[in-house]
Structure formats: C-alpha cells, structure tokens
Amino acid sequence: AMRIVIVGATDERATDAYNMALGRRRSEAAKAYLVAKGIDPVRIEVTSLGERQPTAPGVSTDAQGLNRRAEFRLLIASDFLVPPKP
C-alpha cells in the first residue's frame, strides 16, 4: 500500500518555467530508475518544485549542488493512521 512521491528541485539559475520543467525531468528520471528496478509505476508520482524551496541558501557552487536534487517522500497507508468511524 506504500506509494512514493518524487519531487524534483533545481538551483536558482535559469527561468522559473525552465526550472519547473527541469525539476520534472529530474523526478521522471528517478522514477524511470525505480521502475527499471521493479517498482510498479502506478505506485510512483512525480512533481517539481523548480527553484522554489532551496535546501541551501546562497548562490555558491556548493549551495547550487545541494539544491539540484530529487526528494523521495513515502506515503504509507495504514489502518493505524485512519481515524475510527463513529
């Protein structure tokens, strides 16, 4: 029942539209890797933050490297997490 959301992100260089598309391509590449390793593609969602939520502040080479990333978020369905029905 576990699902994965892959969020692609970029540094601040380039336009917002380009960075959103680049983040999307980054998350799609990570999805393709997982699918090639046997994960059902139905369980994987992809999205992009572009440059909107940097991990590292600043414009240094190190900061830019940290901001170019794909984050994996696990969505786990569990009866424990569902509130009881009245």
Secondary structure, 3 states (H helix, E strand, C coil): CCEEEEEEECCCCCCHHHHHHHHHHHHHHHHHHHHHCCCCHHHEEEEEEECCCCCCCCCCHHHHHHHCEEEEEEECCCHHHCCCCC
